[in-house]
Amino acid sequence: MDRLLRAASLLFTGLFAGFLLGVLVLENSLRGYGAEVYTQVRQVELDALDTLASVTLIPAIIATVVLVIRGGNRRTGLLAAGLLVLVLVTSLVINLPINAEQADWLVQSPPADWAAVRDRWQVAHLVRTVAAVLAFGVLVAGGQSSRPADSRRETRTSWATAGAVRP
């Protein structure tokens, strides 16, 4: 069961972090365009990307928290879960309210403060992207270090008995 939880945690956290990186690249690309282009692209993004975020972030948090509760590598699990909760809180407090506001913008006449709203959303998005990528990295590193000692000893022994040079 722990292997399945670890795999689910890695899978959903990795998918979510990759998704956020893709949005970060798109948003950075939009910085050179005006209000109308930005508004139109944001409204296209808002069509289904919030759903994608939910179906990857929520399972990532659940799998990671359950893994911690079951006793799997607590230190790295807690750190990864904390980072994912930071992502969730940032999304709920900053990004989602701005998303709701931007959904009502008119492409032909965005609000006068559109750039300030964009910048606030993008800074919050950068924070959650960094947190998600770090959470994924922590889970990957934790998975590497959580192999039982007997397993590591067997690997060293098998390398030595096979006469191979360890990488």
Long-range contacts (C-beta under 8 A, 24 or more apart in sequence): 1-70, 2-67, 2-70, 2-72, 5-63, 5-66, 5-67, 5-70, 5-72, 6-67, 6-72, 6-139, 6-143, 8-59, 8-63, 9-60, 9-63, 9-64, 9-67, 9-80, 9-139, 10-136, 10-139, 10-140, 10-143, 12-56, 12-57, 12-59, 12-60, 12-63, 13-60, 13-64, 13-80, 13-84, 13-132, 13-135, 13-136, 13-139, 14-136, 15-56, 15-60, 16-53, 16-56, 16-57, 16-60, 16-87, 16-132, 17-129, 17-132, 17-133, 17-135, 17-136, 19-49, 19-52, 19-53, 19-56, 20-53, 20-125, 20-128, 20-129, 20-132, 20-133, 21-129, 21-133, 23-49, 23-125, 23-129, 24-125, 24-126, 24-129, 27-121, 27-122, 27-125, 28-122, 30-118, 35-110, 35-114, 35-115, 36-107, 36-108, 36-110, 38-110, 38-114, 38-118, 39-102, 39-105, 39-106, 39-107, 39-110, 39-114, 40-107, 42-102, 42-105, 43-102, 43-103, 43-105, 43-107, 46-99, 46-102, 46-103, 50-96, 50-99, 53-91, 57-84, 57-87, 57-88, 57-91, 60-84, 60-135, 61-85, 61-88, 64-135, 64-139, 72-146, 73-142, 73-143, 73-145, 73-146, 75-142, 76-138, 76-139, 76-141, 76-142, 76-145, 76-146, 77-139, 77-142, 79-135, 79-138, 80-135, 80-136, 80-138, 80-139, 80-142, 81-135, 83-131, 83-132, 83-134, 83-135, 83-138, 84-131, 84-132, 84-135, 86-127, 86-128, 86-131, 87-128, 87-131, 87-132, 87-135, 90-124, 90-127, 90-128, 90-131, 91-124, 91-128, 94-120, 94-121, 94-124, 95-121, 95-124, 95-125, 95-128, 98-124
